[in-house]
């Protein structure tokens, strides 16, 4: 179900700006493709998210989003989309 919602989420969450000559959607797509092409990266992120869950933190919490954004050098919005995508693809058990 989450996979079917992702395109709609991307279309509504992402602003229509053009930093560095690339549309935001293209940058976002590249980020998501990198995780899809490298399952180990996604699974490593799942492990990290499970550790946050063990601390009673949801993957959707602002604290987790900010930590992932800093770690991955992403904006908070991009980190939120990345984490949602990874959870849907690799670790639906994460809350």
N, C-alpha and C positions, 0 to 999 in steps of 0.2 A: 504494500500500500504506500509506504514511504517513497519508494522509487517512482511511483506514478505521480506523486505530489511534487517531486523535486523540480521538474520543469516549471510548474506553476510558481513554486517558491522562488526559483531563480528569477523568473520574470517579474515578480512583484517586489522582491527584496532589493534587487540590484538597481542602482541609479543609472541613468543613461548619460554617462560622461565618457570622455575619451582621454584619459591620462596616458602619456607616453605613446600616443598614436594608436593605441589599441582600444577597442570598445571594452567596457568593463565585462560584458558577457564573454568576450573572447578570452580575457584574462582568467575569469572564473572557470571557464571550460577547460583551459589548460591546467589549472590547479586540480580540478576534479579528475581530469584524464591522467595526471601524474600519479594520483592515488590509485586509480583503477588499473593502470599499467604496472604499478608496483605494489602488489598486495602486502608485501612485508611492511611497507610504510603505513598502510592502513591498519594492519594488525598490531603494529607497535603503538599506534595512536589508541587503538582499542584497549590495550593493556594499561595505558596511562589513564584512560577514562574509567576503567574498572577501579583503579587506585583512588580516583576521585570519588567514585561511588562508595568505596569502602570508608571514606571520610564523610559519608552522608552528603556528598555534593552531586547534584545532577549535572549531566553534560550540557544542559541548557542554562546553567547558572551563569551569572555575569562573571563570577570569579574564575570559573573554568574557561569561559570564552576569552577573557583577558589573558589568562596564562597561556592558552594555546596560541592566541594572536602574537604574544611576545615571543614564544618559542619558535613559531613558524615564520616570523617576520611578516605578519598579515594584519590587515585592518580587523577590528572586532567583527564587522559584518562578514568579511571573507572567512574568518575563523569559525563563525557560527554556521555558515553554509558548509564549510569543509567538514566540521564535526558531524553535522546532521547527515551528510552524505556518507561518511565513513561508518557511522552507526547503522544506517540503513543497509549498507553494502556488506559490512564485515562483522558487526557485533550488535545485533538487534536486542541482545540481553542487557545491554547497557541502558541505564535509566537516566 
